[in-house]
Amino acid sequence: MCCVAFLVKYVLFFTNVVFSLAGIALIALGIVVLVQITEVLELIPVNLNLIPISVIVLGSVIFLIALFGCCGAIRESRCLLIMYSVSMLILAAAKIWLTVIIFQGLSSIYDTVEGWIRNAFNNPNLSEPFHLVEVAFRCCGVNGPDSYIGVYPAIPPTCCANPTTSDNTGTCAREDSFDGCANIVADYFEVFGDVVGVILITIIIVELVAMIFGLYLSNTITNNKRGYA
């Protein structure tokens, strides 16, 4: 095998090691967000948990395909390399679509989240889940402690890190309250979307290069076998 093919072989191997780590990173990110938004799901009329679940599934697929690439490169398996290259092309196309969907959704995420938060805040049946969201995200009301003025007799202790009493019957001072849940929850999902989007764009670029390397290495292996025949 010539020097170029030898170099491509190990570049492809180490690139797929990076892909494996990126897949693990997406899995971990999806799990963290899925755990974080558990309390929010009672307030939201759509299956928001599908977003982190999709990220977990995508990370798992990336990890498995990267294993194909690593094994195909090290073992110089033409079959594995072709499977890897085709999978990379399909996966890159899917991630391009997913990246577009994510960035389109980020443009209207504040209005969407504010609508969810406001509806939950005004629904007496969701008061307990809403307070759990305040605790989880360290936020207060829809737009801050002023949301409670004229609506509730006092600002609840869930709006403060340190309420005036140690139990849940205490109240929260306005100056010690957190910011509004609409801003904080929207910012949380916006940051999550940005992180996933940047990871996906980086992976897409590297995947396309890796696909070309995989096809080149597969073709080199075929030519070498023919030369020995």
Contacts in CASP RR format, 6 or more apart in sequence:
PFRMAT RR
TARGET T0000
AUTHOR 0000-0000-0000
METHOD contacts of the structure
MODEL  1
MCCVAFLVKYVLFFTNVVFSLAGIALIALGIVVLVQITEVLELIPVNLNL
IPISVIVLGSVIFLIALFGCCGAIRESRCLLIMYSVSMLILAAAKIWLTV
IIFQGLSSIYDTVEGWIRNAFNNPNLSEPFHLVEVAFRCCGVNGPDSYIG
VYPAIPPTCCANPTTSDNTGTCAREDSFDGCANIVADYFEVFGDVVGVIL
ITIIIVELVAMIFGLYLSNTITNNKRGYA
1 9 0 8 1.000
1 76 0 8 1.000
1 220 0 8 1.000
1 224 0 8 1.000
2 220 0 8 1.000
5 216 0 8 1.000
5 217 0 8 1.000
5 220 0 8 1.000
8 213 0 8 1.000
8 214 0 8 1.000
8 216 0 8 1.000
8 217 0 8 1.000
8 220 0 8 1.000
9 73 0 8 1.000
9 74 0 8 1.000
9 76 0 8 1.000
9 217 0 8 1.000
10 73 0 8 1.000
11 213 0 8 1.000
12 69 0 8 1.000
12 73 0 8 1.000
12 210 0 8 1.000
12 213 0 8 1.000
12 214 0 8 1.000
12 217 0 8 1.000
13 69 0 8 1.000
13 70 0 8 1.000
13 73 0 8 1.000
13 74 0 8 1.000
15 206 0 8 1.000
15 209 0 8 1.000
15 210 0 8 1.000
15 213 0 8 1.000
16 66 0 8 1.000
16 67 0 8 1.000
16 69 0 8 1.000
16 70 0 8 1.000
16 73 0 8 1.000
16 210 0 8 1.000
17 66 0 8 1.000
17 70 0 8 1.000
18 206 0 8 1.000
19 62 0 8 1.000
19 63 0 8 1.000
19 65 0 8 1.000
19 66 0 8 1.000
19 203 0 8 1.000
19 206 0 8 1.000
19 207 0 8 1.000
19 210 0 8 1.000
20 62 0 8 1.000
20 63 0 8 1.000
20 66 0 8 1.000
20 67 0 8 1.000
20 70 0 8 1.000
22 59 0 8 1.000
22 62 0 8 1.000
22 199 0 8 1.000
22 202 0 8 1.000
22 203 0 8 1.000
23 58 0 8 1.000
23 59 0 8 1.000
23 60 0 8 1.000
23 62 0 8 1.000
23 63 0 8 1.000
23 66 0 8 1.000
24 59 0 8 1.000
24 63 0 8 1.000
25 199 0 8 1.000
26 55 0 8 1.000
26 56 0 8 1.000
26 58 0 8 1.000
26 59 0 8 1.000
26 62 0 8 1.000
26 196 0 8 1.000
26 199 0 8 1.000
27 55 0 8 1.000
27 56 0 8 1.000
27 59 0 8 1.000
27 60 0 8 1.000
27 63 0 8 1.000
29 52 0 8 1.000
29 55 0 8 1.000
29 192 0 8 1.000
29 195 0 8 1.000
29 196 0 8 1.000
30 52 0 8 1.000
30 53 0 8 1.000
30 55 0 8 1.000
30 56 0 8 1.000
31 52 0 8 1.000
31 56 0 8 1.000
33 51 0 8 1.000
33 52 0 8 1.000
33 55 0 8 1.000
33 192 0 8 1.000
34 49 0 8 1.000
34 52 0 8 1.000
34 53 0 8 1.000
34 56 0 8 1.000
36 136 0 8 1.000
36 188 0 8 1.000
37 48 0 8 1.000
37 49 0 8 1.000
37 52 0 8 1.000
39 129 0 8 1.000
39 132 0 8 1.000
39 133 0 8 1.000
39 135 0 8 1.000
39 136 0 8 1.000
40 48 0 8 1.000
40 133 0 8 1.000
40 136 0 8 1.000
40 185 0 8 1.000
41 48 0 8 1.000
41 49 0 8 1.000
42 126 0 8 1.000
42 129 0 8 1.000
43 116 0 8 1.000
43 117 0 8 1.000
43 119 0 8 1.000
43 120 0 8 1.000
43 126 0 8 1.000
43 129 0 8 1.000
43 130 0 8 1.000
43 133 0 8 1.000
44 116 0 8 1.000
45 116 0 8 1.000
54 98 0 8 1.000
55 196 0 8 1.000
58 95 0 8 1.000
58 98 0 8 1.000
61 91 0 8 1.000
62 91 0 8 1.000
62 203 0 8 1.000
65 84 0 8 1.000
65 87 0 8 1.000
65 88 0 8 1.000
65 91 0 8 1.000
68 80 0 8 1.000
68 83 0 8 1.000
68 84 0 8 1.000
68 87 0 8 1.000
69 80 0 8 1.000
69 81 0 8 1.000
69 84 0 8 1.000
69 210 0 8 1.000
69 214 0 8 1.000
71 77 0 8 1.000
71 80 0 8 1.000
72 80 0 8 1.000
72 81 0 8 1.000
72 84 0 8 1.000
73 81 0 8 1.000
73 214 0 8 1.000
73 217 0 8 1.000
76 217 0 8 1.000
76 221 0 8 1.000
78 218 0 8 1.000
78 221 0 8 1.000
78 222 0 8 1.000
81 214 0 8 1.000
81 215 0 8 1.000
81 217 0 8 1.000
81 218 0 8 1.000
81 221 0 8 1.000
82 215 0 8 1.000
82 218 0 8 1.000
84 211 0 8 1.000
84 214 0 8 1.000
85 211 0 8 1.000
85 214 0 8 1.000
85 215 0 8 1.000
85 218 0 8 1.000
88 207 0 8 1.000
88 208 0 8 1.000
88 210 0 8 1.000
88 211 0 8 1.000
89 211 0 8 1.000
91 207 0 8 1.000
92 204 0 8 1.000
92 207 0 8 1.000
92 208 0 8 1.000
92 211 0 8 1.000
95 200 0 8 1.000
95 203 0 8 1.000
95 204 0 8 1.000
95 207 0 8 1.000
96 204 0 8 1.000
98 200 0 8 1.000
99 197 0 8 1.000
99 200 0 8 1.000
99 201 0 8 1.000
99 204 0 8 1.000
102 193 0 8 1.000
102 196 0 8 1.000
102 197 0 8 1.000
102 200 0 8 1.000
103 197 0 8 1.000
106 190 0 8 1.000
106 193 0 8 1.000
106 194 0 8 1.000
109 186 0 8 1.000
109 189 0 8 1.000
109 190 0 8 1.000
110 182 0 8 1.000
110 183 0 8 1.000
110 186 0 8 1.000
110 190 0 8 1.000
113 182 0 8 1.000
113 185 0 8 1.000
113 186 0 8 1.000
113 189 0 8 1.000
114 142 0 8 1.000
114 182 0 8 1.000
114 186 0 8 1.000
115 182 0 8 1.000
117 130 0 8 1.000
117 133 0 8 1.000
117 141 0 8 1.000
117 142 0 8 1.000
117 181 0 8 1.000
117 182 0 8 1.000
117 185 0 8 1.000
118 142 0 8 1.000
118 182 0 8 1.000
120 126 0 8 1.000
120 129 0 8 1.000
120 130 0 8 1.000
120 133 0 8 1.000
121 130 0 8 1.000
121 141 0 8 1.000
121 142 0 8 1.000
121 147 0 8 1.000
121 181 0 8 1.000
130 141 0 8 1.000
130 181 0 8 1.000
131 156 0 8 1.000
131 158 0 8 1.000
132 158 0 8 1.000
133 139 0 8 1.000
133 181 0 8 1.000
133 185 0 8 1.000
134 140 0 8 1.000
134 141 0 8 1.000
134 156 0 8 1.000
134 158 0 8 1.000
134 159 0 8 1.000
134 178 0 8 1.000
134 181 0 8 1.000
135 158 0 8 1.000
137 181 0 8 1.000
137 184 0 8 1.000
137 185 0 8 1.000
137 188 0 8 1.000
138 161 0 8 1.000
138 178 0 8 1.000
138 184 0 8 1.000
139 159 0 8 1.000
139 178 0 8 1.000
139 179 0 8 1.000
139 180 0 8 1.000
139 181 0 8 1.000
139 183 0 8 1.000
139 184 0 8 1.000
139 185 0 8 1.000
140 147 0 8 1.000
140 148 0 8 1.000
140 155 0 8 1.000
140 158 0 8 1.000
140 159 0 8 1.000
140 160 0 8 1.000
140 172 0 8 1.000
140 177 0 8 1.000
140 178 0 8 1.000
140 179 0 8 1.000
140 180 0 8 1.000
140 181 0 8 1.000
141 147 0 8 1.000
141 148 0 8 1.000
141 159 0 8 1.000
141 180 0 8 1.000
141 181 0 8 1.000
142 180 0 8 1.000
142 181 0 8 1.000
142 182 0 8 1.000
143 180 0 8 1.000
143 182 0 8 1.000
143 183 0 8 1.000
144 159 0 8 1.000
144 177 0 8 1.000
144 178 0 8 1.000
144 179 0 8 1.000
144 180 0 8 1.000
144 181 0 8 1.000
145 155 0 8 1.000
145 159 0 8 1.000
145 172 0 8 1.000
145 174 0 8 1.000
145 177 0 8 1.000
147 180 0 8 1.000
148 154 0 8 1.000
148 155 0 8 1.000
148 156 0 8 1.000
148 159 0 8 1.000
154 171 0 8 1.000
154 172 0 8 1.000
155 171 0 8 1.000
155 172 0 8 1.000
155 173 0 8 1.000
155 174 0 8 1.000
155 177 0 8 1.000
156 171 0 8 1.000
156 172 0 8 1.000
157 163 0 8 1.000
157 164 0 8 1.000
157 165 0 8 1.000
157 168 0 8 1.000
157 169 0 8 1.000
157 170 0 8 1.000
157 171 0 8 1.000
157 172 0 8 1.000
158 172 0 8 1.000
159 172 0 8 1.000
159 177 0 8 1.000
159 178 0 8 1.000
160 172 0 8 1.000
160 173 0 8 1.000
160 176 0 8 1.000
160 177 0 8 1.000
160 178 0 8 1.000
161 176 0 8 1.000
161 178 0 8 1.000
162 176 0 8 1.000
163 170 0 8 1.000
163 171 0 8 1.000
163 172 0 8 1.000
164 170 0 8 1.000
164 171 0 8 1.000
164 172 0 8 1.000
164 173 0 8 1.000
165 171 0 8 1.000
178 184 0 8 1.000
END
